[in-house]
Amino acid sequence: MKARILVVEDEKAIQLALRGLLTREGYEVELADNGDLAIERLQQQLFDLVLTDLALGRGPSGMDVLKAAKE
């Protein structure tokens, strides 16, 4: 089974670059472009790793996302 990674990044170019790199390495990648969406995905699915930008603009920060992941 492939490891699942949630990438939380508000810049589209960085999202695409990370998804491409991680997918080529054999990981299953989900994207979220803001903290609210990331927290929603964390409540719905299990992830092996959360890779997040700390400054996500409006709404929950990357630290808020990590706290939600820990819960």
Z-matrix of the N, CA and C atoms (Angstrom, degrees):
N
C 1 1.452
C 2 1.530 1 108.85
N 3 1.332 2 116.03 1 135.03
C 4 1.458 3 121.22 2 179.50
C 5 1.524 4 110.54 3 -73.22
N 6 1.327 5 115.50 4 143.14
C 7 1.455 6 120.17 5 173.72
C 8 1.528 7 108.52 6 -69.77
N 9 1.335 8 116.11 7 141.92
C 10 1.466 9 121.99 8 -178.68
C 11 1.521 10 109.85 9 -103.96
N 12 1.331 11 115.63 10 130.64
C 13 1.456 12 121.80 11 -178.89
C 14 1.519 13 109.03 12 -123.02
N 15 1.324 14 115.98 13 132.37
C 16 1.460 15 121.83 14 172.63
C 17 1.523 16 107.44 15 -100.76
N 18 1.328 17 116.39 16 118.69
C 19 1.458 18 122.29 17 177.29
C 20 1.525 19 107.60 18 -102.42
N 21 1.322 20 115.52 19 121.28
C 22 1.467 21 121.51 20 -179.26
C 23 1.525 22 107.40 21 -113.62
N 24 1.309 23 115.72 22 108.32
C 25 1.466 24 121.62 23 -174.69
C 26 1.521 25 108.53 24 -152.49
N 27 1.336 26 116.54 25 132.52
C 28 1.460 27 119.77 26 -177.63
C 29 1.531 28 113.53 27 -89.35
N 30 1.311 29 118.54 28 -9.10
C 31 1.464 30 121.24 29 177.55
C 32 1.523 31 109.64 30 -98.03
N 33 1.332 32 115.84 31 118.78
C 34 1.461 33 122.34 32 -173.81
C 35 1.527 34 112.54 33 -57.98
N 36 1.327 35 118.48 34 -41.44
C 37 1.466 36 121.09 35 -177.91
C 38 1.529 37 111.27 36 -63.13
N 39 1.315 38 116.35 37 -39.90
C 40 1.470 39 119.95 38 179.12
C 41 1.520 40 109.92 39 -70.28
N 42 1.331 41 117.42 40 -39.45
C 43 1.476 42 121.24 41 175.41
C 44 1.519 43 110.47 42 -54.39
N 45 1.321 44 115.75 43 -51.55
C 46 1.463 45 120.89 44 -176.22
C 47 1.521 46 111.76 45 -64.55
N 48 1.335 47 117.01 46 -40.37
C 49 1.459 48 120.40 47 179.14
C 50 1.525 49 110.91 48 -64.19
N 51 1.327 50 116.99 49 -45.68
C 52 1.468 51 120.33 50 179.66
C 53 1.518 52 111.80 51 -65.61
N 54 1.333 53 116.78 52 -41.93
C 55 1.458 54 119.34 53 178.54
C 56 1.526 55 111.02 54 -61.59
N 57 1.318 56 116.97 55 -44.18
C 58 1.458 57 120.45 56 179.24
C 59 1.518 58 112.47 57 -62.09
N 60 1.300 59 116.64 58 -47.35
C 61 1.464 60 121.67 59 -179.64
C 62 1.528 61 111.53 60 -62.24
N 63 1.325 62 116.63 61 -48.70
C 64 1.470 63 120.65 62 -176.77
C 65 1.523 64 112.09 63 -69.88
N 66 1.316 65 117.13 64 -35.92
C 67 1.463 66 120.70 65 177.57
C 68 1.525 67 110.30 66 -65.28
N 69 1.328 68 117.17 67 -42.62
C 70 1.474 69 120.83 68 177.49
C 71 1.518 70 111.75 69 -61.60
N 72 1.321 71 116.46 70 -28.89
C 73 1.470 72 120.96 71 179.14
C 74 1.527 73 112.12 72 -82.86
N 75 1.338 74 116.80 73 -1.91
C 76 1.455 75 120.70 74 174.13
C 77 1.523 76 115.84 75 99.76
N 78 1.326 77 117.50 76 10.80
C 79 1.455 78 120.88 77 179.68
C 80 1.527 79 110.87 78 -92.53
N 81 1.318 80 115.66 79 152.42
C 82 1.459 81 121.76 80 170.93
C 83 1.527 82 106.64 81 -91.82
N 84 1.323 83 117.02 82 124.42
C 85 1.468 84 121.57 83 -171.07
C 86 1.521 85 110.63 84 -118.71
N 87 1.327 86 115.37 85 131.01
C 88 1.469 87 123.26 86 170.72
C 89 1.523 88 107.06 87 -112.68
N 90 1.326 89 116.78 88 144.99
C 91 1.458 90 121.57 89 -179.71
C 92 1.520 91 110.82 90 -114.60
N 93 1.323 92 114.99 91 146.23
C 94 1.466 93 122.20 92 171.12
C 95 1.522 94 106.55 93 -139.77
N 96 1.332 95 116.76 94 133.43
C 97 1.459 96 118.96 95 -177.27
C 98 1.528 97 113.84 96 -100.18
N 99 1.328 98 116.90 97 5.45
C 100 1.463 99 119.70 98 174.82
C 101 1.531 100 109.43 99 -156.36
N 102 1.321 101 115.52 100 165.97
C 103 1.456 102 120.61 101 -176.97
C 104 1.514 103 114.27 102 -65.14
N 105 1.325 104 117.00 103 -37.34
C 106 1.464 105 119.88 104 -179.89
C 107 1.529 106 111.29 105 -62.15
N 108 1.325 107 116.19 106 -46.10
C 109 1.461 108 120.80 107 179.50
C 110 1.529 109 110.90 108 -65.17
N 111 1.324 110 116.82 109 -39.32
C 112 1.464 111 120.52 110 179.21
C 113 1.525 112 110.76 111 -62.54
N 114 1.315 113 117.22 112 -45.48
C 115 1.469 114 120.88 113 -179.65
C 116 1.526 115 109.95 114 -64.64
N 117 1.324 116 117.18 115 -38.78
C 118 1.465 117 120.78 116 177.03
C 119 1.537 118 110.60 117 -61.37
N 120 1.323 119 116.53 118 -44.94
C 121 1.473 120 120.04 119 178.98
C 122 1.523 121 111.30 120 -64.52
N 123 1.323 122 117.13 121 -37.22
C 124 1.471 123 120.51 122 178.79
C 125 1.522 124 111.47 123 -64.83
N 126 1.317 125 117.07 124 -31.57
C 127 1.459 126 120.84 125 178.75
C 128 1.525 127 111.73 126 -75.44
N 129 1.324 128 116.85 127 -23.25
C 130 1.468 129 121.58 128 -176.60
C 131 1.521 130 113.98 129 -95.76
N 132 1.330 131 117.37 130 -27.82
C 133 1.461 132 121.29 131 -172.31
C 134 1.522 133 110.71 132 -138.35
N 135 1.331 134 114.82 133 161.38
C 136 1.456 135 120.58 134 174.20
C 137 1.523 136 109.63 135 -99.35
N 138 1.324 137 115.83 136 140.50
C 139 1.457 138 121.84 137 177.98
C 140 1.525 139 108.69 138 -127.46
N 141 1.321 140 115.50 139 147.48
C 142 1.454 141 120.70 140 176.82
C 143 1.522 142 111.68 141 -82.18
N 144 1.335 143 116.18 142 -26.30
C 145 1.463 144 121.22 143 -177.49
C 146 1.517 145 109.28 144 -150.86
N 147 1.332 146 116.18 145 141.08
C 148 1.465 147 121.91 146 172.43
C 149 1.523 148 106.74 147 -117.06
N 150 1.325 149 115.13 148 121.62
C 151 1.458 150 122.09 149 178.44
C 152 1.517 151 106.51 150 -113.17
N 153 1.341 152 116.84 151 112.93
C 154 1.455 153 119.30 152 -172.13
C 155 1.522 154 113.17 153 -132.50
N 156 1.318 155 114.05 154 146.21
C 157 1.454 156 122.42 155 167.68
C 158 1.535 157 105.24 156 -73.52
N 159 1.311 158 118.37 157 143.35
C 160 1.458 159 119.69 158 -179.84
C 161 1.529 160 111.95 159 -81.65
N 162 1.330 161 117.59 160 -32.90
C 163 1.463 162 121.98 161 179.75
C 164 1.517 163 108.64 162 -103.97
N 165 1.330 164 116.49 163 103.57
C 166 1.457 165 121.47 164 -174.77
C 167 1.521 166 113.28 165 -107.17
N 168 1.290 167 118.85 166 13.65
C 169 1.470 168 120.34 167 -178.48
C 170 1.518 169 110.34 168 82.86
N 171 1.324 170 116.34 169 -136.34
C 172 1.466 171 121.11 170 -179.13
C 173 1.523 172 111.11 171 -71.93
N 174 1.313 173 115.53 172 154.78
C 175 1.461 174 120.60 173 176.46
C 176 1.520 175 112.07 174 84.89
N 177 1.321 176 116.36 175 -162.55
C 178 1.464 177 120.96 176 -177.50
C 179 1.527 178 111.97 177 -60.17
N 180 1.326 179 114.98 178 143.91
C 181 1.467 180 121.34 179 178.09
C 182 1.524 181 110.42 180 -84.75
N 183 1.304 182 115.59 181 175.28
C 184 1.457 183 120.55 182 175.17
C 185 1.516 184 111.81 183 -60.61
N 186 1.327 185 117.42 184 -35.44
C 187 1.475 186 120.43 185 177.76
C 188 1.527 187 110.29 186 -66.10
N 189 1.321 188 117.61 187 -36.81
C 190 1.473 189 120.87 188 175.97
C 191 1.529 190 110.18 189 -63.37
N 192 1.317 191 116.63 190 -40.01
C 193 1.454 192 121.24 191 178.14
C 194 1.516 193 110.02 192 -63.17
N 195 1.321 194 117.28 193 -44.02
C 196 1.478 195 120.05 194 179.68
C 197 1.527 196 111.63 195 -64.78
N 198 1.324 197 117.46 196 -37.29
C 199 1.465 198 120.78 197 176.93
C 200 1.523 199 109.71 198 -63.07
N 201 1.332 200 116.90 199 -42.00
C 202 1.475 201 120.72 200 177.85
C 203 1.521 202 111.19 201 -64.43
N 204 1.315 203 116.54 202 -37.99
C 205 1.466 204 120.26 203 178.79
C 206 1.520 205 111.00 204 -65.36
N 207 1.305 206 115.99 205 -37.29
C 208 1.471 207 120.57 206 -179.56
C 209 1.532 208 111.06 207 -67.03
N 210 1.322 209 116.38 208 -35.14
C 211 1.468 210 120.98 209 179.93
C 212 1.504 211 108.98 210 -68.79
